[in-house]
Amino acid sequence: MRNIEQIYINGEFVTPHGSERFDLINPATATLAGQVRLADERDAERAVAAAKAAFPAWSASDKATRLAALQRMHDAMAARHDELLEAVIAEYGAPAARSAWMARYPAEVIAQAIEALESFEFTTRAGTATVQMTPLGVAALITPWNSDAGFICGKLAAALAAGCTAVIKPSEMSALQTQIVTEALHEAGLSPGVFNIVTGRGETVGNALSCHPDVAKISFTGSTQTGKAILRNAADNFTRVTLELGGKSPTIILDDADLARAIPLAVQAGFMNSGQACVAGTRILVPLSRKAECEAALAQAVSAVKSGDPRDPHSEIGPMVSEKQWLRVQDYIRRGQEEGARLLAGGEGRPAGTRDGWFVRPTLFTDVHNRMTIAREEIFGPVLSVIAYHDEAEAIAIANDTAYGLSALVLGGERAWAVAQQIEAGRVLVNTLTHEPRAPFGGFKHSGIGREMGSWGIGTFMEPKSLLR
């Protein structure tokens, strides 16, 4: 069992003022994996003060200095791959394919920031004006539990590339991963105060950061409900915000789709990260003329998906992150049946062969309409809904009939591209699940404000200043 007793402020590992201990539970066994001492509001204050003191020097640094720092961060994270992989499995329960990606991604996302910074133009011309991109100041980076190390490194790399200093508030549920990231970033040798990491609860540390007058920028990934609270807090100080929030993403299977290709992509889109992904394509829209065919193919594919021990190489879905999340998913499965949806695969309870841990049966509903709870609310688990449509116009209308707009997938022939352009989402994939790190990522409507990744991710930590003479 690992006990974590320190946070990171002003270039040092320090004992937090906060004294609460939080248990870290292995979700695959429901046993204690470790314990972390949580920071509190006073620790958040100390971290902001350190970042504020470091800002003048860091904001004045040149591109070469920032690139060198990012390269050291990349190398340090890459060196901790194996240790991070073990933490991801033990603490989060990601199965083999996902955990391997989660261990690689922190170094990869820093490399992507390096590439974006190399071509970033800090000074441009607009008519007779010189426009300078100016770093905002101290950035509060608040990250979720479903890809802890990747979110920390991605947000931090973009903030530092822009010339901001940072205070990171990671999820308390991911403290083992956070500790490895913190140690690696410390080894990268950045100046004291340039980055600070304070693990604590959202209602204490997160709230203190989002209300703080010395925080100039907040970048948050998490639930829409929490994003709204952050936005309200930020308003008093006109703090700039980037919010990447929830989703209820549609996967549209067009009537000319090749189901041999489309069905595997639809299932992968819905079950990515064990369904604990804001971009998961959990609403599968199928043409009424091919409904029975799609149902049969989807049921067969979902029934073949193995949910179980993340250390088993055959497992495609791992446990839910916590008992609370497991109970939430079970409740949605019950509500789906109560509201009249028909089960094609899965259902309540644990999968065969599992006893302990927070494992969920991969579940597929059909006869779902867009007013049902399972079609409206983000479940954050491996639960998919089949919704039938009459024609292409209705498919687009159903896809857009949601409070969210983060991601979408269109599967079909020549018309797929035209359909994709009519979907209200920040990212629309056509016959692929490929990720493009140079492209902006973020949501429409209740899925967020602003964009991350690429040059957009760096620019969101800056304001343009126009100079004329």
C-alpha distance (Angstrom), angle and dihedral (degrees) to the residues before:
residue distance angle dihedral
M1 . . .
R2 3.81 . .
N3 3.82 120.8 .
I4 3.80 116.4 -162.0
E5 3.78 112.6 -162.1
Q6 3.80 104.4 164.8
I7 3.78 142.8 64.4
Y8 3.80 128.2 -160.2
I9 3.82 122.0 -108.1
N10 3.82 130.1 159.4
G11 3.79 95.0 -8.4
E12 3.81 95.9 -49.3
F13 3.78 139.5 95.7
V14 3.80 104.3 -120.7
T15 3.78 137.0 176.9
P16 3.79 109.1 -106.5
H17 3.77 123.5 -121.8
G18 3.80 86.9 -130.6
S19 3.79 114.2 89.1
E20 3.83 104.3 -169.8
R21 3.80 115.7 120.0
F22 3.79 119.7 -146.3
D23 3.80 121.8 -158.8
L24 3.80 117.8 -129.1
I25 3.80 109.5 -147.6
N26 3.79 125.5 -160.3
P27 3.83 99.9 -128.9
A28 3.81 93.6 -154.4
T29 3.81 93.4 58.4
A30 3.83 103.3 18.8
T31 3.80 87.8 -129.9
L32 3.79 130.6 129.2
A33 3.81 111.9 -87.1
G34 3.80 98.9 172.9
Q35 3.74 147.5 -45.3
V36 3.79 133.6 -113.0
R37 3.78 130.7 -158.4
L38 3.79 108.0 -132.2
A39 3.78 128.0 -135.0
D40 3.79 121.6 -128.1
E41 3.82 138.9 -156.2
R42 3.81 93.3 -72.7
D43 3.80 90.3 54.7
A44 3.80 89.6 50.6
E45 3.81 88.9 53.3
R46 3.81 91.6 51.8
A47 3.78 91.7 48.9
V48 3.81 93.5 50.0
A49 3.80 90.5 48.8
A50 3.81 90.7 52.2
A51 3.80 92.2 48.8
K52 3.81 91.3 46.7
A53 3.81 91.3 52.4
A54 3.81 91.4 49.4
F55 3.80 95.3 47.3
P56 3.85 101.1 82.8
A57 3.80 93.9 57.1
W58 3.80 96.5 39.4
S59 3.80 94.4 46.0
A60 3.81 88.7 52.9
S61 3.82 93.3 51.6
D62 3.78 118.3 112.1
K63 3.78 127.9 -119.0
A64 3.80 93.2 -99.9
T65 3.80 91.7 56.2
R66 3.80 91.8 49.9
L67 3.79 93.0 46.3
A68 3.80 90.8 51.5
A69 3.81 91.0 50.4
L70 3.79 92.0 49.4
Q71 3.80 91.1 48.8
R72 3.81 90.6 53.5
M73 3.80 89.2 49.2
H74 3.80 90.3 50.5
D75 3.80 93.1 49.9
A76 3.80 92.7 47.1
M77 3.82 92.6 50.4
A78 3.81 92.8 46.3
A79 3.80 89.4 53.4
R80 3.82 90.8 57.0
H81 3.81 95.2 52.7
D82 3.80 98.1 115.5
E83 3.79 94.6 45.1
L84 3.78 91.4 47.9
L85 3.80 91.3 48.6
E86 3.80 91.0 56.7
A87 3.81 91.5 48.4
V88 3.80 92.1 50.4
I89 3.80 91.1 53.5
A90 3.81 96.1 43.1
E91 3.79 97.9 42.0
Y92 3.80 104.1 30.8
G93 3.80 104.7 21.4
A94 3.79 98.1 -133.3
P95 3.83 112.0 169.9
A96 3.80 121.9 -118.7
A97 3.80 101.7 -83.2
R98 3.80 94.2 43.0
S99 3.81 96.7 42.5
A100 3.80 90.7 51.0
W101 3.81 89.4 54.2
M102 3.82 92.3 44.8
A103 3.81 90.6 53.6
R104 3.82 92.7 49.2
Y105 3.78 98.7 41.0
P106 3.84 100.8 73.0
A107 3.81 91.2 62.4
E108 3.81 91.3 39.8
V109 3.79 94.1 53.1
I110 3.81 91.0 50.7
A111 3.81 88.5 51.4
Q112 3.80 88.4 51.9
A113 3.81 90.1 52.6
I114 3.80 89.8 50.7
E115 3.79 90.1 54.0
A116 3.81 91.5 48.0
L117 3.82 92.4 47.9
E118 3.80 93.2 50.1
S119 3.81 90.8 63.0
F120 3.81 98.3 32.1
E121 3.81 114.4 121.8
F122 3.79 111.2 -143.4
T123 3.80 92.8 179.1
T124 3.81 125.5 40.7
R125 3.80 138.1 160.6
A126 3.81 125.5 -112.7
G127 3.78 108.4 -177.7
T128 3.80 106.5 -61.4
A129 3.81 92.8 -15.3
T130 3.77 130.1 93.6
V131 3.79 109.9 -141.1
Q132 3.78 117.4 -154.3
M133 3.80 122.6 -168.3
T134 3.80 105.3 -136.3
P135 3.83 125.6 -163.6
L136 3.77 113.3 -115.8
G137 3.82 100.4 -138.4
V138 3.79 131.1 -116.3
A139 3.81 112.2 17.1
A140 3.80 122.8 -156.0
L141 3.80 109.4 -149.7
I142 3.81 113.5 -164.3
T143 3.79 114.8 -172.9
P144 3.85 136.0 -171.6
W145 3.78 133.6 -127.8
N146 3.81 99.6 -114.5
S147 3.82 95.6 77.9
D148 3.78 103.9 4.5
A149 3.80 104.1 166.2
G150 3.79 94.4 41.0
F151 3.79 93.8 51.7
I152 3.81 92.9 47.0
C153 3.79 93.0 50.8
G154 3.81 95.6 41.0
K155 3.77 96.0 50.6
L156 3.80 94.2 40.1
A157 3.82 94.1 48.9
A158 3.81 91.5 52.2
A159 3.81 93.1 46.3
L160 3.80 93.4 49.1
A161 3.80 91.7 45.2
A162 3.80 88.2 56.1
G163 3.80 92.3 50.3
C164 3.80 98.0 -105.5
T165 3.78 125.7 131.5
A166 3.78 119.0 -135.9
V167 3.76 149.8 -141.1
I168 3.80 111.8 -162.5
K169 3.81 122.1 -156.0
P170 3.81 106.8 -171.4
S171 3.77 124.4 -174.5
E172 3.78 113.3 -80.1
M173 3.83 86.8 -136.2
S174 3.82 90.7 67.3
A175 3.80 100.8 50.2
L176 3.81 96.1 129.7
Q177 3.80 91.3 56.8
T178 3.80 91.4 41.9
Q179 3.81 91.4 53.8
I180 3.80 91.8 54.8
V181 3.81 91.2 47.5
T182 3.81 91.5 48.0
E183 3.79 92.9 50.7
A184 3.79 91.2 48.8
L185 3.79 93.9 48.4
H186 3.80 90.0 47.9
E187 3.80 88.8 54.5
A188 3.80 88.7 54.0
G189 3.80 88.2 72.4
L190 3.79 103.6 -131.6
S191 3.79 117.8 170.2
P192 3.82 115.6 -86.2
G193 3.80 113.5 -85.9
V194 3.80 95.9 16.7
F195 3.79 88.0 109.9
N196 3.81 130.2 12.2
I197 3.81 128.9 -176.8
V198 3.80 121.6 -154.0
T199 3.79 116.1 175.5
G200 3.79 110.8 -155.5
R201 3.76 145.5 121.4
G202 3.77 121.7 -63.8
E203 3.79 93.3 -124.5
T204 3.82 90.9 56.8
V205 3.81 113.9 25.3
G206 3.81 95.3 20.3
N207 3.78 92.6 48.9
A208 3.81 92.3 46.7
L209 3.80 91.2 52.8
S210 3.80 95.8 46.2
C211 3.82 91.1 51.1
H212 3.81 97.1 41.9
P213 3.83 115.3 117.9
D214 3.83 91.4 -148.9
V215 3.81 93.0 57.2
A216 3.80 107.5 93.4
K217 3.80 98.8 179.2
I218 3.80 136.5 28.1
S219 3.79 122.9 -163.1
F220 3.80 111.7 -173.4
T221 3.80 134.0 175.9
G222 3.78 117.1 -172.7
S223 3.77 144.1 72.0
T224 3.78 123.8 -4.7
Q225 3.81 90.7 -126.1
T226 3.81 92.2 56.8
G227 3.80 90.5 43.1
K228 3.80 90.3 57.7
A229 3.81 90.7 51.7
I230 3.81 91.2 50.3
L231 3.79 90.7 49.1
R232 3.81 91.1 52.9
N233 3.81 91.6 48.7
A234 3.79 92.5 47.5
A235 3.79 93.2 52.4
D236 3.80 94.7 73.5
N237 3.81 92.0 61.4
F238 3.82 97.4 30.4
T239 3.80 86.3 -119.3
R240 3.80 111.0 178.8
V241 3.79 113.5 -118.5
T242 3.78 140.2 -161.9
L243 3.79 112.8 -169.9
E244 3.81 124.1 -173.4
L245 3.78 103.7 -174.2
G246 3.78 142.9 163.2
G247 3.76 132.2 -38.8
K248 3.79 145.0 -162.8
S249 3.75 96.5 -164.0
P250 3.80 122.5 -164.5
T251 3.78 125.5 -137.5
I252 3.81 108.5 -159.2
I253 3.79 116.7 -158.3
L254 3.80 106.9 -164.8
D255 3.79 122.6 -146.9
D256 3.81 92.0 -107.6
A257 3.81 94.8 51.2
D258 3.78 120.8 128.7
L259 3.81 98.9 -124.2
A260 3.80 92.4 -158.8
R261 3.83 86.7 67.2
A262 3.80 100.1 27.6
I263 3.81 101.0 52.4
P264 3.83 96.9 56.4
L265 3.82 90.2 47.9
A266 3.81 91.8 48.5
V267 3.80 92.2 51.1
Q268 3.80 92.8 45.7
A269 3.81 90.7 49.6
G270 3.79 91.2 52.1
F271 3.78 98.2 43.4
M272 3.80 100.8 40.2
N273 3.80 112.7 135.8
S274 3.82 88.6 9.1
G275 3.80 87.8 -62.5
Q276 3.81 90.0 -62.4
A277 3.80 93.8 118.3
C278 3.79 129.9 109.0
V279 3.82 89.7 -140.5
A280 3.82 95.7 50.3
G281 3.80 111.9 137.2
T282 3.80 97.1 -131.8
R283 3.84 98.5 155.0
I284 3.80 109.3 70.6
L285 3.81 111.1 -167.4
V286 3.81 114.5 -159.0
P287 3.83 131.9 -179.4
L288 3.80 112.7 -102.6
S289 3.81 88.5 -131.7
R290 3.83 89.9 62.5
K291 3.82 99.4 30.0
A292 3.81 97.2 116.8
E293 3.80 91.8 45.7
C294 3.81 92.1 49.2
E295 3.80 92.5 45.5
A296 3.79 92.5 53.0
A297 3.80 93.7 47.3
L298 3.82 93.6 45.2
A299 3.81 92.8 46.4
Q300 3.78 90.9 51.6
A301 3.81 92.1 47.8
V302 3.81 95.4 46.2
S303 3.81 92.8 45.9
A304 3.81 88.7 54.8
V305 3.82 93.3 55.3
K306 3.81 111.4 103.7
S307 3.80 117.9 -139.1
G308 3.78 112.3 -168.5
D309 3.78 150.2 83.6
P310 3.82 108.7 10.9
R311 3.80 89.2 -143.2
D312 3.79 90.2 60.7
P313 3.84 105.6 93.4
H314 3.81 89.5 -145.3
S315 3.81 93.8 59.4
E316 3.81 112.9 104.7
I317 3.80 96.6 175.4
G318 3.79 123.6 44.2
P319 3.79 129.8 -163.7
M320 3.76 125.5 -65.8
V321 3.79 110.3 -95.7
S322 3.82 95.1 -109.2
E323 3.78 145.0 0.2
K324 3.80 88.4 -101.4
Q325 3.79 91.1 57.2
W326 3.82 91.6 44.8
L327 3.80 90.9 53.5
R328 3.81 90.1 47.5
V329 3.80 91.7 54.8
Q330 3.81 92.1 46.1
D331 3.79 89.7 52.4
Y332 3.80 92.1 53.0
I333 3.81 91.2 50.1
R334 3.82 89.8 53.2
R335 3.80 92.0 46.7
G336 3.78 91.2 50.7
Q337 3.79 90.8 57.3
E338 3.81 93.0 42.7
E339 3.82 90.7 53.6
G340 3.80 92.3 52.7
A341 3.80 105.6 -96.1
R342 3.81 115.1 144.3
L343 3.80 120.9 -127.9
L344 3.79 115.8 -127.7
A345 3.80 96.6 170.2
G346 3.79 139.2 1.3
G347 3.78 122.6 3.4
E348 3.78 136.5 175.3
G349 3.79 124.9 -16.1
R350 3.77 134.6 32.3
P351 3.81 125.7 -45.3
A352 3.79 119.2 -99.0
G353 3.78 111.8 -84.0
T354 3.81 95.9 29.7
R355 3.78 125.4 99.5
D356 3.79 110.4 157.7
G357 3.77 126.3 37.2
W358 3.78 132.6 48.6
F359 3.80 99.9 -71.6
V360 3.82 121.3 159.1
R361 3.80 128.7 -158.6
P362 3.83 109.7 -116.6
T363 3.79 99.9 -108.7
L364 3.80 133.8 -157.3
F365 3.81 125.6 -173.3
T366 3.78 128.4 -171.1
D367 3.82 134.7 -175.3
V368 3.80 85.5 53.3
H369 3.78 120.8 153.2
N370 3.77 125.4 -161.3
R371 3.83 94.7 -106.3
M372 3.81 93.9 62.9
T373 3.79 118.6 106.0
I374 3.81 92.5 -120.9
A375 3.82 88.7 56.0
R376 3.82 95.1 46.9
E377 3.80 106.9 39.6
E378 3.78 130.8 62.0
I379 3.82 107.1 -111.7
F380 3.82 97.8 -177.3
G381 3.78 93.8 -150.2
P382 3.83 140.2 84.4
V383 3.81 97.3 -71.3
L384 3.82 119.8 126.1
S385 3.81 130.3 -171.5
V386 3.81 126.5 -153.5
I387 3.82 113.1 -147.8
A388 3.81 119.9 -175.5
Y389 3.82 124.2 -142.6
H390 3.81 132.9 -168.7
D391 3.79 101.2 -142.4
E392 3.77 142.7 -6.0
A393 3.80 94.5 -88.4
E394 3.79 91.0 55.0
A395 3.81 90.9 47.6
I396 3.80 90.3 55.7
A397 3.81 91.3 45.6
I398 3.82 92.3 51.2
A399 3.81 92.1 45.7
N400 3.80 90.7 53.1
D401 3.81 94.9 41.9
T402 3.79 94.9 96.2
A403 3.79 138.4 92.0
Y404 3.79 88.1 -123.4
G405 3.79 134.2 72.3
L406 3.78 112.0 173.4
S407 3.78 107.0 119.9
A408 3.81 142.6 -9.7
L409 3.80 139.8 -176.7
V410 3.81 126.3 -146.9
L411 3.81 118.8 -165.0
G412 3.78 120.3 -170.1
G413 3.77 148.2 75.2
E414 3.80 132.9 -66.3
R415 3.82 94.9 -32.4
A416 3.81 93.9 57.0
W417 3.81 94.3 88.4
A418 3.81 92.7 52.1
V419 3.80 90.7 48.7
A420 3.81 91.2 49.1
Q421 3.79 91.2 57.2
Q422 3.82 89.9 59.1
I423 3.81 96.4 53.6
E424 3.81 116.6 103.8
A425 3.79 100.5 -133.5
G426 3.77 137.9 110.9
R427 3.78 92.0 -123.1
V428 3.80 127.5 27.2
L429 3.80 120.4 -176.2
V430 3.81 122.1 -158.7
N431 3.80 116.8 -154.7
T432 3.81 91.8 -30.5
L433 3.79 143.3 76.6
T434 3.80 93.2 -152.7
H435 3.81 117.6 140.5
E436 3.81 119.0 -140.6
P437 3.83 109.9 -158.8
R438 3.81 93.6 -169.4
A439 3.82 91.6 61.7
P440 3.80 123.7 83.7
F441 3.80 115.9 -99.0
G442 3.80 126.0 -158.5
G443 3.76 143.4 94.5
F444 3.78 146.1 -84.8
K445 3.81 123.4 -133.7
H446 3.83 114.3 -7.6
S447 3.80 91.3 -5.0
G448 3.75 91.6 83.5
I449 3.78 153.1 -84.6
G450 3.79 126.9 -84.0
R451 3.78 132.5 2.7
E452 3.80 139.2 -89.6
M453 3.83 134.0 -161.3
G454 3.79 130.4 56.3
S455 3.79 121.8 13.9
W456 3.82 88.8 -27.6
G457 3.80 89.5 61.5
I458 3.80 92.2 54.0
G459 3.79 94.1 42.6
T460 3.79 92.9 55.0
F461 3.82 88.9 69.1
M462 3.81 91.4 55.6
E463 3.81 142.5 63.7
P464 3.82 124.5 -145.0
K465 3.79 116.4 -118.2
S466 3.81 118.7 -162.6
L467 3.81 117.9 -147.2
L468 3.81 122.7 -168.0
R469 3.77 134.6 175.8
